[in-house]
Amino acid sequence: MNPGLRASASGMRAQQIRIDAIANNLANVTTTAFKRSRTNFEDMLYETLQGAQLVHYEGTDTLAPVQIGRGVRLADIQRIHTQGAFERTDNPFDLALEGEGFFQVQLPNGSLAYTRDGTFGRAADTGALVTHAGYLLSPEITVPADATQIGVSPTGLVSAVLGSTGEQVNLGQIELARFANPTGLLSLGGNNYAASPASGDAMSGLPGEDGFGQVVQGTLEASNVEIVQEMVDMITAQRAYEVNSKAIKTAGEMIQTVTNELIR
């Protein structure tokens, strides 16, 4: 394949991936605690047409090597874990995190997943706090059926008033997890993440201690997607896609011109 065609094709492919990431960000603009993704690219190997040369032996002046690039490729898709805005719900089971950390939830296979989505509820059979998908909050916290005035302190201490006795009791303590490199977490869907070699192992702790964020009750964290920035990025990607397509068209016309000259 003509090198120009290959380079331009890689550019179109790169911008298509960028558009895909932008589209996913915009699709999740109202998803609770969603974190936007950013695409990063790198240039590919270069063809050296002429190496570095000495021009004057005594002064050892040199000419730089003559190289031509062969396109672009995806380096990574980075998830940006900046804080989203708070949305007040006044639901006692809705929890947001102000600062670093993730809630820990237990998946059906017994492994732990991590989420910033604090849309919790009470399981009908056991009264345990669960996510909207039914995953148990870990460590497990059970809310009695006659419990009223559910309270969650900034440090994650869950309390309630028992309707039968009017006594205020502590129901449990929320623990959080954080990672050395949260951008390396593996997305599982459903607002959940899993640890990976890139993220490092989870470090658990209590809210408000050792750099962990605090719990805000009756509030949810919104998506951190900025619509205006995504629209600007989308326009930029579209223009880059168009320019690469024109480069392919030009390279094709040049090949056609050479072919016509050869067959005459």
Solvent accessible surface area in square Angstrom, and as a share of the most:
residue,aa,sasa,rsa
1,M,158,0.70
2,N,56,0.29
3,P,58,0.37
4,G,34,0.32
5,L,37,0.18
6,R,121,0.44
7,A,28,0.22
8,S,10,0.06
9,A,44,0.34
10,S,21,0.13
11,G,5,0.05
12,M,39,0.17
13,R,150,0.55
14,A,4,0.03
15,Q,26,0.11
16,Q,72,0.32
17,I,30,0.15
18,R,57,0.21
19,I,46,0.23
20,D,74,0.38
21,A,12,0.09
22,I,9,0.04
23,A,55,0.42
24,N,69,0.35
25,N,1,0.00
26,L,45,0.22
27,A,81,0.63
28,N,32,0.16
29,V,48,0.27
30,T,125,0.73
31,T,36,0.21
32,T,34,0.20
33,A,6,0.05
34,F,21,0.09
35,K,2,0.01
36,R,39,0.14
37,S,11,0.07
38,R,107,0.39
39,T,18,0.11
40,N,45,0.23
41,F,61,0.25
42,E,74,0.33
43,D,83,0.43
44,M,62,0.28
45,L,147,0.73
46,Y,105,0.40
47,E,75,0.33
48,T,73,0.42
49,L,109,0.54
50,Q,72,0.32
51,G,37,0.35
52,A,70,0.55
53,Q,86,0.38
54,L,105,0.52
55,V,74,0.43
56,H,108,0.48
57,Y,182,0.69
58,E,167,0.75
59,G,48,0.46
60,T,83,0.48
61,D,77,0.40
62,T,84,0.49
63,L,96,0.48
64,A,78,0.61
65,P,64,0.40
66,V,70,0.40
67,Q,97,0.43
68,I,80,0.40
69,G,28,0.27
70,R,53,0.19
71,G,19,0.19
72,V,40,0.23
73,R,118,0.43
74,L,66,0.33
75,A,50,0.38
76,D,67,0.35
77,I,87,0.44
78,Q,52,0.23
79,R,45,0.16
80,I,30,0.15
81,H,46,0.20
82,T,75,0.44
83,Q,82,0.36
84,G,5,0.05
85,A,71,0.55
86,F,80,0.34
87,E,98,0.44
88,R,161,0.59
89,T,57,0.33
90,D,104,0.54
91,N,63,0.32
92,P,54,0.34
93,F,34,0.14
94,D,9,0.05
95,L,3,0.01
96,A,0,0.00
97,L,0,0.00
98,E,93,0.42
99,G,34,0.33
100,E,101,0.45
101,G,4,0.03
102,F,10,0.04
103,F,0,0.00
104,Q,15,0.07
105,V,0,0.00
106,Q,75,0.34
107,L,29,0.14
108,P,119,0.75
109,N,122,0.62
110,G,43,0.41
111,S,52,0.33
112,L,71,0.35
113,A,0,0.00
114,Y,15,0.06
115,T,2,0.01
116,R,17,0.06
117,D,9,0.05
118,G,0,0.00
119,T,42,0.24
120,F,10,0.04
121,G,25,0.24
122,R,95,0.35
123,A,21,0.16
124,A,117,0.90
125,D,126,0.65
126,T,82,0.47
127,G,9,0.08
128,A,0,0.00
129,L,5,0.02
130,V,19,0.11
131,T,14,0.08
132,H,117,0.52
133,A,61,0.47
134,G,46,0.44
135,Y,53,0.20
136,L,57,0.29
137,L,1,0.01
138,S,26,0.17
139,P,54,0.34
140,E,102,0.46
141,I,2,0.01
142,T,60,0.35
143,V,1,0.01
144,P,47,0.29
145,A,103,0.80
146,D,60,0.31
147,A,11,0.09
148,T,67,0.39
149,Q,144,0.64
150,I,25,0.13
151,G,22,0.21
152,V,17,0.10
153,S,38,0.24
154,P,72,0.45
155,T,68,0.39
156,G,0,0.00
157,L,70,0.35
158,V,0,0.00
159,S,17,0.11
160,A,1,0.00
161,V,29,0.17
162,L,34,0.17
163,G,51,0.49
164,S,89,0.58
165,T,97,0.56
166,G,51,0.49
167,E,97,0.43
168,Q,125,0.56
169,V,36,0.21
170,N,108,0.55
171,L,34,0.17
172,G,24,0.23
173,Q,55,0.25
174,I,0,0.00
175,E,58,0.26
176,L,0,0.00
177,A,0,0.00
178,R,57,0.21
179,F,11,0.05
180,A,90,0.70
181,N,60,0.31
182,P,41,0.25
183,T,48,0.28
184,G,15,0.14
185,L,16,0.08
186,L,104,0.52
187,S,53,0.34
188,L,81,0.40
189,G,47,0.45
190,G,52,0.50
191,N,41,0.21
192,N,13,0.07
193,Y,14,0.05
194,A,21,0.16
195,A,47,0.36
196,S,27,0.17
197,P,140,0.88
198,A,65,0.50
199,S,2,0.01
200,G,27,0.26
201,D,126,0.66
202,A,40,0.31
203,M,90,0.40
204,S,74,0.48
205,G,18,0.17
206,L,62,0.31
207,P,0,0.00
208,G,38,0.37
209,E,87,0.39
210,D,116,0.60
211,G,54,0.52
212,F,16,0.07
213,G,5,0.05
214,Q,83,0.37
215,V,3,0.02
216,V,38,0.22
217,Q,43,0.19
218,G,3,0.03
219,T,5,0.03
220,L,24,0.12
221,E,1,0.01
222,A,18,0.14
223,S,14,0.09
224,N,15,0.08
225,V,15,0.08
226,E,115,0.51
227,I,91,0.46
228,V,117,0.67
229,Q,79,0.35
230,E,1,0.00
231,M,82,0.37
232,V,78,0.45
233,D,23,0.12
234,M,58,0.26
235,I,90,0.46
236,T,66,0.38
237,A,0,0.00
238,Q,89,0.40
239,R,128,0.47
240,A,30,0.23
241,Y,81,0.31
242,E,66,0.30
243,V,98,0.56
244,N,32,0.17
245,S,39,0.25
246,K,135,0.57
247,A,44,0.34
248,I,49,0.25
249,K,134,0.57
250,T,70,0.40
251,A,12,0.10
252,G,31,0.29
253,E,93,0.42
254,M,124,0.55
255,I,69,0.35
256,Q,101,0.45
257,T,79,0.46
258,V,87,0.50
259,T,57,0.33
260,N,55,0.28
261,E,97,0.44
262,L,141,0.70
263,I,132,0.67
264,R,214,0.78
